[in-house]
Amino acid sequence: NNSSVNQQIIKQMRMRAGAENLLKATSNNKVKEMVLLELSYVNSNLQLLMGQLEGLNSSVEVYQNTQETANIPLIALGLKETKDIDFSTLFKDFILEHYSEDGNSFEDEIADLMDLRQACRTPSRDEAGVELLAKYFSHLPLMESRFFSPSRQTGIFFTWYDSFTGVPLCQQNLSLEKASVLFNMAALYSQIGTRSDRQTIAGLEEAISSFQKSSGILNHLKETHTHTPSYDMSPAMLSMLIRMMLAQAQECLFEKTALPGIRNQFYSLMKMAQEAAKVSEIYDQLHQSMIQTPIKDNVPFFWSTMSQVKTNHYRSMAHYFAASALLDHQYEGTENSRALKAEHISFSFFLIHSSSLLPTSPHRSYDKFSILSPGKAHIRRAILGHEEALRIFGLCHHLNKLEALQEILKASHQRSLNKCSENEDEEEFTDYTEAPDIISKTEHKAEMEVPATTKVKVTDFFQRLGPLSVFSAKQRWTAPRTIHLCPEDRDLGFTLKGETPVQVVSLDPLCRAAADGLKESDYIVAVGDTDCKWMGVSDVMRLLKDVDEEGIDIQVISIMDSNPPMSATFCGNLPKTYSMICLAYDDDDKNPKSRKVTKKSSFLSWGLKNRLKSASTLSLPTADHSGALPWNKPCPTFPSSSTYNDSALY
């Protein structure tokens, strides 16, 4: 299998590297001779292993069919191989160190993630397998946000093997992991396409859709992962693979057109000639991309040869259909049939590049030679093309194993020979005029399609750590601190805002909570024994509403390396908010224990008079949409004007 071949390739490459280093270091001629001999042996082994890997990664599926065109094999990409990874220890340590939580309590979540990755190494060759890969791919951004900090390495190494060379590539970030999973999704779709039953319209539609989705995913990979160091995912290689998937989709579209049967009519035959020419043109473009540097150095020879065979085969079919249209639909001498034939000849003029073979005026007379000569020229080109396809087929030992393909090529060649012999006339002079190329045209062009499965909604395995907006690897915060809350006249001394988790704002610096260590912009992560990382303002207020005189302990954290946001207090049209405190500050009282807190009738009047001394207490929380006002206190609102004066406030 692929894994054993990859391991052998790695071993041989290490031996080659050691031999090359020894060759550079030594000056002894005898040692050099021995090393050169060893190098030649290692390189031979590498070539053999590369050939085995090429055969494993270039799988084809052949389905016997009554339609000749449906029997032609298709190429499927092989899945990239990877090594096992144990996230357990590193993730547990990171959770303890970074999130200040017991990593052992997340054993099940870590095991589920590892099981999902292991299952993605051997997915089923169907839509369920694609969905499995898509599910893991959707978990990768979540895992990256939780455990992969931009400022430090996690120590986790992701190793993937190149599909064409077998060379391993290792990275500590998730970029390679994401790109490789996308590549395998495209490969899986290509395998679904080759395994589809092309005897039926439904099977052909499945194959067409699969190849189009494969090309769409490869194009997405090319656009989003432009610097992946793996050769099989380089921009040049991905462009070639996209062409190959679209070429096979176009081939299946041609088979879908031909499956119900081709009517023996002039227009139907000419239409099929153009469709076959289109398939040939696309495969010719594919072959040209395969022989360009640097692709030609590593693309399997089997692929390049197959594209050449199909280019010649479908071009020959185009000439065969054109010849059948011209040879099998002769006029019978009547004026009506002669006019109809003139219309056919005129129509065929638009299907080929040159008009030299065909009379274009409907008023000139058509003799037997002028009608049959273009048809015979096309059938001669069909025969030559089929012979070229058979010659190229014989050059590749991988293709020689596909007996069904050889039978198709031979049958097509024999069919063209029979058509030629049926229209031979000993009385005619030999005509060596060459038929022009058929202009390619299709009514159904293969297009790239990005499947919806690339974006699967998943539940974060580690959602217990808290919302990603706060609890991520890129954020740093203090260890949870315990603050004892004890209300004074049902006032706790601060306001809450935000979604999840809630944040402390408008903190009175003289309240007991502030004295106990509560700070402005702290996040509340627990109230008593209740974890409230995922609770909104209304839920946390509900927990704090019934606090008795003994008070309650809360757990808070402070974000590090980030400045608290400035609150736009003095602006108009602010939303309605709920205040948990309306306190004034007495400058003259220097002793905290003997301070006297007096309540004012207006929050706004107090705030504006003291804005220079207690600006932080003017921050307002986000509106609570529950409709219930906590603490049974009136809710002050700002006037609608964006400018404030004394007359507007009082």
Protein Blocks (a to p, Z undefined) as FASTA:
>chain_A
ZZlmmmmmmmmmmmmmmmmmmmmmpmcfklmmmmmmmmmmmmmmmmmmmmmmmmmmmccc
ddddfblklmpccddddddddddddfklmmmmmmmmmnopafklmmmmmmmmmmmmmmmm
mccfbfklmmmmmmmmmmmmmmmmmmmcfkbcehiacddddfklopacddfbfklmmmmm
mmmmmmmmmmmmmmpcfkbmklmmmmmmmmmmmmmmmmmmmmmmmmbcbfklgfklmmmm
mmmmmmmmmmmmmmmmmmnopadbfklmmmmmmmmmmmmmmmmmmmmmmmpcfklmmgcf
klmmmmmmmmmmmmmmmmmmmmmmmmmmccehiaklmmmmmmmmmmmmmmpmbfklpcfb
fkbccdfklmmmmmmmmmmmmmmmmmmmmmmmmmpmklmmmmmlmmmmmmmmmmmmmmmm
mmgcfkbccdfbdcdddddddfbdcdddddfklpccdddfklmnopfklmcckbccdddd
ddddddeehiaoiacedjbdcddehiafkbmklmnopaehiacfbghjbccklpcfklmm
mmmmmpcfkopaddddddehiacddddfbcghiacdddfbdcdddfklmbfklpccdddf
blklmmmmmmmmmmmlmpccdddfkopaghiiacddddfbfbdcfklmZZ
